[in-house]
Amino acid sequence: MARPIDDARRRALADAMGRYADGDPRAFDHVYRELAPVVRACLRRWAGPSHVEDLCQKTFMKVHRARARYRPGAPVGPWVLTIARNLSIDELRKRGTRKESLSREGELPEIPVHPPEPESDAEVVAAVRDAIAQLPESQRRVVELHKLEGRPFAEVAAELGIREGAARVRAHRAYDKLRKLLGKP
């Protein structure tokens, strides 16, 4: 059973993740030891017991690949659990199962699920730029032209050589993805 993560353990976890993001592979052991039981408990509820180990392994592989994007000092638990939750949703989609159980209040054990308030406008701008950079090229271009340059969809479509409706669909998908990347509901 996962034990509650108090403030001291949260700080130690954030420190370990920061060291891991900076290239210390031994720091990952601490992150894994602290969060694997919590991740497994959530995955058991979200995707069922038969998929726990596979999804837990995939979760920490994604953490490994995304470690360079970790913001030092930011809470690690919510970030890792968001990855696990998204993998669970993907698994449920493959099986044709509904995801309502993943959105109920109180599903995450003893870890705050809301990211901290940004420390500055520069931090917000950096987070948004990082999120935009993660979009697929076709979606990123629509966001750049429409939101950043302020062009109407008709101009965006003409510039990209697509129909206006297609530009709107790409924008909608991009904004949904940005909300997820930025941790907004």
N, C-alpha and C positions, 0 to 999 in steps of 0.2 A: 504494500500500500504506500502511496506517495505521502510523504510527510509535508506539513505546511512549510512554506518558504517565508521565513521572517525577513526583516529588513537587513540584518547582517548577512544572511545567506544571499539575498538579492544583490547586495553590493559586491560580495565575493564572486557571485556568478557574473555580474557585469564586468568586473575586473578580469576574470578568467576569459570571458568572450573577447574583451578588448585585446588581451595578450595573444589570444588565438588569431584574431583578425590581423594582428601585427606580425604574425609568422611563428609564434611559439606553439608547435604541435602538441606539446605536453599539456597545455592549458585546456585543450579539447576534452581530456579525460575528466576534468572537473565539471565542465559543462554537461557532458554526457551523464556522468554519475548523478548529478543533481536533477536533470530534467527527464532522463529516460523513463523513470517510473511514472512521472506525471503525464508524459506523452502517451505511454502505454495505457494508462487508466482512461485517458480521454479517447484514444483510438478504440479501445474496447467498447465504449459506449457509442461512439460515432459510427464505426464501420463493422463492428462485430468481432468476436474473439478469434475467428479464423484468419483475420487479416492483420492482426496487431503487429507481429514481428516484422512482416514485410513492409508495412507502412511506417513503422518506427525507423527501420533502416533507411527507407527512402527519405524520411523527414530529416535525418541527420546528414544524409548525403547532400540534400538541398542546403542545409545550414552550412555545410563545408563549402559548397560552391558559392554561396552568397556571403561568406564571412567578410569579404572586403567591403561590403556595403553596410556592415554593422556600424552604427554610430556609437562611439565610446561613451559609456555611462548609461546608455538607454536600457530599459528593461529587456532582458533576454527572454524570459518566460513567455510573454505575450507574442513576441516575434516567432519563436519556435512553435508555439501552439497554433498560430495562424497558418504556418506552413503545414503542420499536421492536419489541421481542419480542412485546408484546401485539398490536400491529398485524399482525405476521407471523402470529400464531396466528389472528387474525380472517380474514386473507387465505387461509390454509390451510383454514379451516373453509368459507369460500365455495367453494373449489375441491374440497372433500371430501378433503383430504389429511390424513394423520395428523401429529401434532405431536411425536412422540418425539424427533426430532433436535433439538428446541429445548430439551430438558431435560438433555442430556448434559453431564457435567462438562467444564470447560475451553473452552466455546464462546465466552466473552467474552474478547477479546484485551487483555491488559495492563491491565485495569481491575478493581479489587477489586469483587466483586459483592455483598458483604455491607455493609449500612449500618453506620455507626459506632454504638457504644454511646451511648445517650442520656446527656446530661450531668446530667440531674436528673429526678426524678419529675414535676415540673411540665412538663418537656418532653414526657414520655411522655403525660401527661394531655392536653396541647394537641394532640399528634399524633392521639390517639384521638378527641378531640372533632372535629377537622377531618375525619378519615376518616368518622365517623358522619354529619357534616353532608353529606357527598358521596353518601350512600346515597339511593336513591329513597324517597319519602315513606312508602310502604307498608312497606318494610323497616326504615326508620329508626324508625317508631313501634313495631314489634315489638321491636326492640333496646332502645329506651328503656323500654318496659313490662316486658319480660322480664329483661334484664340490669341495667339501671340502677335500676328500681324493685323488682326481685325478685319479680315476679308470676308465678304458674304459667301455663302455656300456656292452660289452661281460662279463666282470667280475661282473659288477653290477647285470646283469641278473642272472648269475650263483649263486651269493651270495643270491639273493632273491628268486631263484627258479622260475623265469619267463622267457619268451622269450625276446630276445634283443629288438625286436620291441616294446614290452609292456613297457620295461624300458625307451625307448626313448619317448614314448607317455606320460608316467608319468612325465618324466623330463620336457617335453614341457609344460604340464599343470601346473606343479609346478612353472616353470619360469614365465609363464603368471600370475599366482596368486601372485607370489612375486612382479612382476612389479606393480600390482594393489595395493597390501598391502603397497608398498613403495612409492606409489604416482607417479609412472613413467608411461608415455603414452605407 
